């Protein structure tokens, strides 16, 4: 991937038709240019995505030995999400082995995330970035291709522009869950899923929907959330209040599964006698509950290390593109699942 050159004061001067001195005056809010010229210069600078360099290394274009990670999720949700803490630990361990550091930023949405990438690129803050939560028609991929900033996306499958990827097969993982629940005799299954624009959410939803006829299921339903415990609890309460309620629920995160278990206890719905629960991640939280939860297990720390390894190889050869599949999560059976009573 060819890295895009950062705009300079000379570029701004050439496009605005003024001297470099005039550009300096305008951008530093000093007298010496008219208000009209100042406005024109600042507009050109904005069009070129120019920002002042924050350090001498930005002027030289030297390596930073820093990798960036931006998370566009609510900070309150991330604070209790075991998946990300283990993933970040694996990323940092893999990078540290090569003398590299991880810089993380939490933002509100994709637009803010893209702005961080532009800032990091313009100020030479990072050598590369790690992307998570791959989206349908992901705007971030085109932006990173345009900047020429090396990147590895955790998610897939298939290639994404010029960005490399590490991914696990979420569809296959979901099939293993629904096949198991159907074999137990469950015919009404609910899915408390993540955000609808995430690729991994869509693959799970589609895999579940495609299983209905094949397994003779009476009803299936996927309901979207922001991965928070509050939304997981609210949707669980709504589903369990129905006259024909599901006999099994699949949660896209451990935190939501724990919230769902709490709601079942609150509503006197016995787990697993009246309701089976499966969590999509298998953190220690799922093993400390009563009953212990059936869950899809994988080594998330190793997943992070694998992504770091791909990124190190990418930096060694920026012209290459790597698409590497990780181990598919496997179902670990515990006490939260059983045949439906009656």
C-alpha positions as CSV (number, residue, x, y, z in Angstrom):
1,X,0.0,0.0,0.0
2,X,1.5,3.3,-1.0
3,X,1.5,5.8,1.8
4,X,0.0,9.2,1.0
5,X,2.3,12.2,1.5
6,X,1.2,14.7,4.2
7,X,0.3,18.2,2.9
8,X,2.9,20.9,3.6
9,X,2.7,24.7,3.9
10,X,4.2,24.8,0.4
11,X,1.2,22.7,-0.9
12,X,-1.2,25.1,0.7
13,X,0.6,28.1,-0.7
14,X,0.7,26.7,-4.3
15,X,-3.1,25.9,-4.2
16,X,-4.1,29.2,-2.7
17,X,-1.8,31.2,-5.0
18,X,0.1,32.9,-2.1
19,X,3.5,32.8,-0.6
20,X,4.6,30.4,2.2
21,X,4.9,33.4,4.5
22,X,1.3,34.4,3.9
23,X,0.2,30.8,4.7
24,X,2.2,31.0,8.0
25,X,0.6,34.3,8.9
26,X,-2.9,33.0,8.2
27,X,-2.6,29.7,10.0
28,X,-0.9,31.3,13.0
29,X,-3.5,34.1,13.2
30,X,-0.9,36.8,12.7
31,X,-1.3,40.1,10.9
32,X,0.0,40.6,7.4
33,X,-2.8,39.2,5.3
34,X,-6.3,40.4,4.6
35,X,-9.3,38.7,6.1
36,X,-10.4,37.4,2.7
37,X,-6.9,35.9,2.0
38,X,-6.8,34.4,5.5
39,X,-10.2,32.7,5.0
40,X,-9.1,31.4,1.6
41,X,-5.9,29.9,3.0
42,X,-7.6,28.3,5.9
43,X,-10.2,26.7,3.6
44,X,-7.4,25.3,1.4
45,X,-5.7,23.9,4.5
46,X,-9.0,22.3,5.6
47,X,-9.5,20.8,2.1
48,X,-6.0,19.3,2.2
49,X,-6.6,17.9,5.7
50,X,-3.6,19.9,6.9
51,X,-2.7,20.1,10.6
52,X,0.4,21.4,12.4
53,X,2.9,18.8,13.3
54,X,3.0,18.0,16.9
55,X,6.6,16.7,17.1
56,X,9.9,16.8,15.3
57,X,9.5,13.2,14.1
58,X,6.4,14.2,12.2
59,X,8.6,16.5,10.1
60,X,11.1,13.8,9.4
61,X,8.6,11.1,8.7
62,X,10.4,8.7,11.0
63,X,8.8,5.6,12.6
64,X,7.0,6.0,15.8
65,X,6.9,2.3,16.9
66,X,3.3,2.9,18.0
67,X,0.1,1.2,16.7
68,X,-3.3,2.9,17.1
69,X,-6.6,1.4,18.2
70,X,-9.8,3.4,18.1
71,X,-13.0,2.0,19.7
72,X,-16.3,3.6,18.7
73,X,-18.4,2.2,21.5
74,X,-19.8,3.7,24.7
75,X,-17.0,3.9,27.3
76,X,-19.4,2.7,30.0
77,X,-20.1,-0.5,28.1
78,X,-16.4,-1.1,27.3
79,X,-15.5,-0.8,30.9
80,X,-17.3,-4.0,31.8
81,X,-16.7,-6.0,28.5
82,X,-14.2,-8.9,29.1
83,X,-13.7,-9.5,25.4
84,X,-12.0,-6.2,24.8
85,X,-9.8,-6.3,27.9
86,X,-8.4,-9.7,26.8
87,X,-8.1,-8.7,23.1
88,X,-6.2,-5.5,24.1
89,X,-3.9,-7.5,26.4
90,X,-3.1,-9.9,23.5
91,X,-2.5,-7.0,21.1
92,X,-0.1,-5.3,23.6
93,X,1.7,-8.5,24.4
94,X,2.3,-9.2,20.7
95,X,3.4,-5.7,19.9
96,X,5.7,-5.4,23.0
97,X,7.6,-8.4,21.9
98,X,8.7,-6.3,18.9
99,X,9.3,-3.1,20.8
100,X,6.1,-1.5,19.8
101,X,3.4,0.3,21.9
102,X,-0.4,0.4,21.6
103,X,-2.2,3.8,21.7
104,X,-5.9,3.6,22.3
105,X,-8.7,6.2,21.9
106,X,-12.4,5.8,22.7
107,X,-14.8,7.9,20.6
108,X,-18.6,8.2,20.1
109,X,-19.1,7.2,16.5
110,X,-17.5,6.2,13.1
111,X,-17.1,9.8,12.0
112,X,-15.1,10.6,15.1
113,X,-13.0,7.5,14.6
114,X,-12.1,8.5,11.0
115,X,-11.2,12.0,12.2
116,X,-8.7,10.4,14.7
117,X,-7.1,8.4,11.9
118,X,-6.7,11.6,9.9
119,X,-5.1,13.3,12.9
120,X,-2.8,10.4,13.6
121,X,-1.7,10.2,10.0
122,X,-1.2,14.0,9.6
123,X,0.8,14.2,12.8
124,X,2.7,10.9,12.3
125,X,1.5,9.6,15.6
126,X,1.3,5.9,14.6
127,X,2.9,3.6,12.1
128,X,-0.4,1.6,11.6
129,X,-3.8,0.9,13.1
130,X,-5.9,-2.0,14.3
131,X,-9.6,-1.8,13.3
132,X,-12.4,-3.7,15.2
133,X,-16.2,-4.0,14.6
134,X,-16.0,-4.2,10.8
135,X,-19.1,-2.7,9.3
136,X,-21.1,-3.2,6.1
137,X,-19.8,-0.8,3.4
138,X,-17.2,0.3,6.0
139,X,-16.2,4.0,5.4
140,X,-13.1,3.5,7.4
141,X,-11.6,1.1,4.9
142,X,-11.8,3.7,2.0
143,X,-10.3,6.4,4.3
144,X,-7.3,4.3,5.3
145,X,-6.7,3.2,1.7
146,X,-6.8,6.9,0.7
147,X,-4.3,7.8,3.5
148,X,-2.1,4.8,2.8
149,X,-2.0,4.1,6.5
150,X,-1.2,0.4,7.1
151,X,-4.1,-1.4,8.9
152,X,-5.3,-4.7,10.1
153,X,-9.0,-5.3,10.7
154,X,-10.2,-7.8,13.2
155,X,-13.2,-9.3,11.4
156,X,-14.2,-10.7,8.1
157,X,-14.1,-12.9,6.1
158,X,-12.9,-11.8,2.6
159,X,-10.7,-8.8,1.7
160,X,-11.5,-5.3,2.5
161,X,-10.0,-2.8,0.1
162,X,-6.2,-2.8,0.7
163,X,-6.6,-3.6,4.4
164,X,-5.3,-6.8,5.9
165,X,-7.5,-8.9,8.2
166,X,-7.7,-11.5,10.9
167,X,-11.0,-13.1,11.4
168,X,-13.0,-16.0,12.9
169,X,-16.0,-17.6,11.3
170,X,-19.0,-16.2,13.2
171,X,-21.5,-18.0,11.0
172,X,-20.0,-21.4,11.7
173,X,-19.9,-20.6,15.4
174,X,-23.6,-19.6,15.4
175,X,-24.5,-22.8,13.5
176,X,-22.8,-24.9,16.2
177,X,-25.0,-23.2,18.9
178,X,-28.3,-23.5,17.1
179,X,-27.7,-27.1,16.1
180,X,-27.0,-28.0,19.7
181,X,-30.1,-26.2,21.0
182,X,-32.3,-27.9,18.3
183,X,-30.8,-31.3,19.3
184,X,-31.9,-30.6,22.9
185,X,-35.4,-30.1,21.6
186,X,-35.7,-26.3,21.5
187,X,-37.9,-24.9,18.8
188,X,-38.4,-21.3,19.9
189,X,-35.0,-19.5,20.0
190,X,-34.2,-15.8,20.6
191,X,-31.0,-14.1,19.7
192,X,-30.0,-10.9,21.7
193,X,-27.5,-9.6,19.1
194,X,-25.1,-6.7,18.7
195,X,-25.3,-3.7,16.5
196,X,-27.0,-4.3,13.1
197,X,-24.3,-2.6,11.0
198,X,-21.5,-4.9,12.2
199,X,-20.4,-7.6,9.8
200,X,-20.1,-10.2,12.6
201,X,-23.6,-9.4,13.8
202,X,-25.1,-9.9,10.4
203,X,-23.3,-13.2,9.8
204,X,-24.6,-14.5,13.1
205,X,-28.2,-13.3,12.4
206,X,-28.1,-14.8,8.8
207,X,-26.8,-18.1,10.0
208,X,-29.5,-18.4,12.6
209,X,-32.3,-17.4,10.2
210,X,-31.0,-19.9,7.6
211,X,-31.3,-22.7,10.2
212,X,-35.1,-22.3,10.8
213,X,-36.4,-24.5,8.0
214,X,-33.5,-27.0,8.1
215,X,-34.0,-27.7,11.8
216,X,-37.8,-27.4,11.9
217,X,-37.8,-24.5,14.3
218,X,-41.1,-23.0,15.3
219,X,-39.8,-19.4,15.7
220,X,-36.5,-17.6,15.7
221,X,-35.9,-13.9,16.4
222,X,-32.8,-11.7,16.5
223,X,-33.0,-8.4,18.3
224,X,-30.3,-5.7,18.0
225,X,-28.6,-4.0,21.0
226,X,-25.6,-1.8,21.7
227,X,-24.0,-4.7,23.7
228,X,-24.9,-3.0,27.0
229,X,-26.2,-4.9,30.0
230,X,-29.2,-2.5,30.2
231,X,-30.4,-3.3,26.7
232,X,-29.7,-7.0,27.1
233,X,-31.8,-7.0,30.2
234,X,-34.6,-4.9,28.6
235,X,-34.9,-7.2,25.6
236,X,-34.8,-10.4,27.7
237,X,-37.6,-9.0,29.9
238,X,-39.7,-8.3,26.8
239,X,-39.1,-11.8,25.4
240,X,-39.9,-13.6,28.6
241,X,-43.1,-11.6,29.1
242,X,-44.6,-13.2,26.0
243,X,-47.2,-15.9,26.3
244,X,-45.2,-18.0,23.8
245,X,-41.8,-17.1,25.1
246,X,-38.5,-18.6,23.8
247,X,-37.2,-21.7,25.5
248,X,-33.6,-20.7,24.6
249,X,-31.7,-17.4,24.3
250,X,-28.4,-16.8,22.6
251,X,-26.5,-13.6,23.7
252,X,-23.7,-11.9,21.6
253,X,-21.7,-11.0,24.7
254,X,-21.1,-12.4,28.2
255,X,-22.2,-9.1,29.8
256,X,-25.7,-9.3,28.2
257,X,-25.9,-13.0,29.0
258,X,-25.4,-12.2,32.7
259,X,-28.0,-9.5,32.5
260,X,-30.4,-11.9,30.9
261,X,-29.8,-14.5,33.6
262,X,-30.6,-11.9,36.2
263,X,-33.9,-11.0,34.5
264,X,-34.8,-14.7,34.3
265,X,-34.3,-15.0,38.1
266,X,-36.3,-11.8,38.7
267,X,-39.2,-13.2,36.6
268,X,-39.0,-16.7,38.3
269,X,-38.1,-18.3,35.0
270,X,-35.9,-21.4,35.9
271,X,-32.6,-21.8,34.1
272,X,-32.2,-24.3,32.5
273,X,-35.5,-26.0,33.2
274,X,-37.7,-23.3,31.5
275,X,-35.0,-21.4,29.7
276,X,-31.6,-22.3,28.3
277,X,-28.9,-19.6,27.9
278,X,-25.8,-19.5,25.7
279,X,-23.2,-16.7,25.7
280,X,-21.2,-15.9,22.6
281,X,-18.0,-15.2,24.5
282,X,-16.5,-17.4,27.2
283,X,-14.9,-15.2,29.8
284,X,-14.5,-16.2,33.5
285,X,-17.8,-14.4,34.2
286,X,-19.7,-17.3,32.5
287,X,-18.0,-19.8,34.8
288,X,-18.7,-18.0,38.0
289,X,-22.5,-17.7,37.7
290,X,-25.0,-20.2,39.0
291,X,-25.7,-22.0,36.9
292,X,-22.4,-21.8,35.0
293,X,-23.1,-20.8,31.4
294,X,-22.8,-22.7,28.2
295,X,-20.7,-20.5,25.9
296,X,-18.7,-20.3,22.7
297,X,-15.0,-20.5,23.8
298,X,-11.9,-19.1,22.2
299,X,-8.6,-17.7,23.4
300,X,-9.2,-14.0,22.9
301,X,-5.7,-13.1,24.2
302,X,-4.3,-15.3,21.4
303,X,-6.6,-13.7,18.9
304,X,-5.1,-10.3,19.8
305,X,-1.6,-11.7,19.6
306,X,-2.4,-13.1,16.1
307,X,-3.6,-9.7,15.0
308,X,-0.4,-8.1,16.3
309,X,1.7,-10.7,14.4
310,X,-0.1,-9.9,11.1
311,X,0.4,-6.2,11.6
312,X,4.2,-6.7,12.3
313,X,4.4,-8.7,9.1
314,X,2.5,-6.0,7.2
315,X,4.9,-3.3,8.4
316,X,7.8,-5.3,7.3
317,X,6.3,-5.5,3.8
318,X,3.7,-2.7,3.3
319,X,2.9,-3.8,-0.2
320,X,1.5,-7.1,0.9
321,X,-2.1,-7.9,2.0
322,X,-2.8,-10.6,4.5
323,X,-6.1,-12.4,5.1
324,X,-5.7,-14.9,8.0
325,X,-8.5,-17.0,9.6
326,X,-8.4,-17.6,13.3
327,X,-9.8,-20.6,15.1
328,X,-13.6,-20.8,15.1
329,X,-15.0,-20.6,18.7
330,X,-16.1,-24.0,20.0
331,X,-19.1,-24.7,22.1
332,X,-18.4,-25.4,25.8
333,X,-21.4,-27.1,27.5
334,X,-22.2,-26.1,31.0
335,X,-25.3,-26.1,33.3
336,X,-27.3,-23.2,31.7
337,X,-28.6,-25.4,28.9
338,X,-30.9,-28.4,29.0
339,X,-33.9,-29.9,27.1
340,X,-37.0,-27.7,27.4
341,X,-39.3,-29.0,30.1
342,X,-42.4,-30.6,28.8
